[in-house]
Amino acid sequence: MNAFDLSGQCALVTGANTGLGQAIAVALAHAGADIVAVGRSAMDETEANIAPLGRRFHAIKADLSTTEPCARIIEEARDLFGRCDILINNAGIIRRQDALEFSEEDWDAVIDTNLKVPFFLSQAAARVMVQQGRGKIINIASLLSFQGGIRIPSYTASKSGLAGLTRLLACEWASKGINVNAIAPGYFVTNNTEALRADKERNSAILARIPAGHWGEPQEIGGAAVFLSSRASDYVHGVVLPVDGGWLAR
């Protein structure tokens, strides 16, 4: 089990204030990592969950709708912890509207946050990881990296693009000791899915297709994140790993 031990490593998680980001940060802390949490809002709850584990925790407030803070975020993490071992690109947004009515403003907002920022944050992190000789980058993709969906054109485009970007960066950086992979969550209980869960018809249709029979709870994604962050996955490159209760298998 030592291959899964993250002791002494610094893990940077974006969007760690709630939901999947918070669950991933806590799981990595359980595995031994110190955590740098990045987001717009306070991350007091995340810190409270990590504090009893004895890990170091640092919050960075940043607007991840723009690439402006990317270099600063990585520099701050490295200055504080002396290194940057793991980057989890989790922060993301979604806008819902029929494709016939979808606005350019909503298109740009989602593409910038979900695709442009993860690339430039990964670029900044990889420059540090190359100097260290190793690192792990995990992008949080989606089932919409594989499927079309409805009424979320920019979200589908961004997550499909993120899956492609994951493979490209893996091809370029594997030889430099950096693993780039992605996790594609299924239908989880998060803020992004609140509208779907509140719609009785859509909720029933979604549940009927999930072999596991329930919406995912955030903590159920932690194991995949620990695996892809650890030495256990050193020969895993460019994978988009579904954690979906069997959704894509049906």
C-alpha positions in Angstrom: 0.0 0.0 0.0 3.0 2.3 0.2 2.5 3.1 -3.5 -0.6 5.0 -2.6 1.1 7.1 0.2 1.2 10.8 -0.6 3.1 11.9 2.6 5.3 14.9 2.1 3.7 15.9 -1.2 1.9 19.2 -2.0 -1.5 18.8 -3.8 -3.2 21.8 -5.4 -6.9 21.5 -5.9 -9.1 24.0 -7.6 -12.7 24.5 -6.7 -12.0 22.9 -3.3 -14.6 24.8 -1.3 -17.4 22.3 -1.9 -18.6 19.1 -3.8 -16.1 17.0 -5.7 -13.2 19.4 -5.2 -13.6 19.3 -1.4 -14.0 15.5 -1.4 -10.8 15.1 -3.5 -8.9 17.5 -1.3 -9.9 15.5 1.8 -9.1 12.2 0.2 -5.6 13.4 -0.8 -5.1 14.6 2.8 -6.1 11.2 4.1 -3.4 9.7 1.9 -0.8 12.1 3.4 -0.7 15.1 1.1 -0.6 18.7 2.2 -3.3 20.7 0.5 -3.4 24.0 -1.4 -7.0 24.8 -2.0 -7.9 27.4 -4.7 -11.2 29.1 -5.4 -13.3 32.2 -5.3 -15.1 31.6 -1.9 -14.0 30.7 1.6 -12.8 27.2 2.1 -13.3 27.0 5.9 -15.3 23.8 5.7 -12.6 22.1 3.7 -9.9 23.2 6.1 -12.0 22.0 9.0 -12.3 18.6 7.5 -8.5 18.4 6.8 -7.2 19.9 10.1 -7.8 16.8 12.2 -5.7 14.8 9.8 -2.6 16.8 10.7 -1.9 18.0 7.2 -0.8 21.5 6.3 -3.6 23.5 4.5 -3.4 26.8 2.6 -6.2 28.5 0.8 -5.6 30.8 -2.2 -8.4 33.1 -3.2 -8.5 33.4 -7.0 -10.9 34.1 -9.9 -10.5 31.1 -12.2 -12.6 32.6 -14.9 -9.4 34.1 -16.3 -5.8 32.9 -16.8 -4.4 35.9 -15.0 -3.8 34.2 -11.6 -2.4 30.9 -12.9 1.3 31.7 -12.6 0.8 33.4 -9.2 -1.1 30.4 -7.8 1.7 27.9 -8.7 4.4 30.3 -7.4 2.6 30.8 -4.1 2.2 27.0 -3.6 5.8 26.4 -4.4 7.0 29.2 -2.2 5.0 27.9 0.8 5.6 24.1 0.4 8.9 24.1 -1.6 7.3 22.0 -4.4 4.2 21.3 -6.4 3.6 17.6 -6.8 -0.1 17.2 -7.7 -2.5 19.5 -9.6 -6.2 18.7 -9.7 -8.0 20.9 -12.3 -11.5 20.6 -10.8 -13.0 24.1 -10.9 -15.7 24.5 -13.5 -19.0 26.1 -14.4 -22.1 25.1 -16.4 -24.7 27.2 -18.3 -27.9 25.7 -19.5 -29.9 26.8 -22.5 -31.1 25.4 -25.8 -28.4 25.5 -28.5 -30.7 27.7 -30.7 -30.7 30.4 -27.9 -27.3 29.9 -26.4 -25.4 33.2 -26.0 -21.8 34.0 -26.9 -21.3 35.3 -23.3 -22.2 32.0 -21.8 -20.1 30.1 -24.4 -17.0 32.1 -23.6 -17.5 32.0 -19.8 -17.6 28.2 -19.7 -14.9 27.6 -22.2 -12.5 29.9 -20.4 -13.1 28.4 -17.0 -13.4 24.8 -17.9 -10.8 24.5 -20.7 -8.5 27.6 -21.1 -7.6 28.0 -17.4 -6.9 24.3 -16.8 -4.4 24.4 -19.7 -2.5 27.4 -18.5 -2.6 26.3 -14.9 -1.2 22.9 -16.0 1.5 24.7 -18.0 2.6 26.7 -15.0 2.6 23.6 -12.8 4.4 21.5 -15.3 7.3 24.0 -15.4 7.8 23.3 -11.7 7.3 19.6 -12.1 9.8 19.3 -14.9 12.4 20.8 -12.5 11.4 18.3 -9.8 11.6 15.4 -12.3 8.0 14.2 -11.6 4.4 15.3 -11.0 0.8 14.4 -11.4 -1.9 16.4 -13.2 -5.5 15.3 -13.0 -8.2 17.0 -15.0 -11.8 16.6 -13.9 -13.6 15.8 -17.1 -17.2 14.5 -17.4 -19.5 12.0 -19.0 -20.0 14.8 -21.5 -16.4 14.1 -22.6 -17.9 11.0 -24.2 -21.5 12.0 -24.8 -23.4 14.9 -26.2 -25.9 15.8 -23.5 -28.7 18.4 -24.1 -28.9 22.2 -23.4 -25.2 22.5 -22.4 -23.3 23.1 -25.6 -20.4 25.0 -24.1 -20.0 22.5 -21.2 -20.0 19.5 -23.6 -17.4 21.3 -25.8 -15.2 22.2 -22.9 -15.2 18.7 -21.3 -14.7 17.0 -24.7 -11.8 19.4 -25.2 -10.4 18.7 -21.8 -10.3 15.0 -22.6 -8.3 15.7 -25.8 -6.0 18.1 -23.9 -5.4 15.4 -21.3 -4.2 13.0 -24.0 -2.0 15.7 -25.7 -0.3 16.7 -22.5 0.3 13.1 -21.6 2.0 12.6 -25.0 4.3 15.6 -24.5 5.1 15.3 -20.8 5.2 11.5 -20.0 8.9 11.5 -20.9 9.5 14.3 -18.5 8.1 12.3 -15.5 4.7 14.0 -15.5 1.5 11.9 -15.6 -1.5 13.7 -17.0 -4.8 11.9 -16.7 -8.5 12.7 -16.1 -11.4 11.6 -14.1 -14.9 11.6 -15.7 -17.4 11.8 -12.9 -20.9 10.5 -13.5 -24.0 12.0 -11.9 -22.9 13.2 -8.4 -24.7 15.1 -5.8 -23.2 18.5 -6.3 -24.3 22.1 -6.9 -24.0 21.6 -10.7 -26.6 18.8 -10.6 -29.1 20.5 -8.3 -31.4 21.5 -11.1 -31.4 17.9 -12.5 -32.1 16.3 -9.2 -35.0 18.7 -8.6 -36.6 17.8 -11.9 -38.5 14.6 -11.0 -38.7 13.3 -14.6 -35.1 13.9 -15.4 -34.0 12.5 -12.0 -36.0 9.3 -12.5 -34.6 8.9 -16.0 -31.0 9.3 -14.8 -31.4 6.9 -11.9 -32.9 4.3 -14.2 -29.7 4.2 -16.2 -27.2 4.1 -13.4 -26.4 0.4 -12.7 -25.3 1.3 -9.1 -28.8 2.6 -8.5 -27.9 6.0 -6.9 -26.4 9.4 -7.6 -22.7 9.4 -6.6 -21.7 10.9 -3.3 -18.7 13.2 -3.5 -16.6 11.0 -1.3 -16.9 8.2 -3.8 -14.6 9.9 -6.2 -11.7 10.1 -3.7 -10.2 6.7 -4.4 -9.7 7.4 -8.1 -8.0 10.8 -7.3 -5.6 9.1 -4.8 -4.7 6.4 -7.3 -4.0 8.8 -10.1 -2.0 11.1 -7.8 0.2 8.3 -6.4 3.1 6.2 -7.5 0.6 3.4 -8.1 -0.3 5.1 -11.4 3.2 5.9 -12.6 2.7 4.0 -15.8 -0.8 5.4 -16.5 -0.8 8.3 -19.0 -3.5 10.0 -21.0 -6.4 8.0 -19.4 -9.9 9.5 -18.9 -11.2 7.3 -16.1 -15.0 7.2 -15.7 -16.3 7.1 -12.1 -19.9 6.9 -13.0 -21.7 4.0 -11.2 -21.6 2.1 -14.5 -23.4 4.7 -16.6 -21.2 4.3 -19.7 -21.4 0.5 -19.4 -25.1 0.5 -20.0 
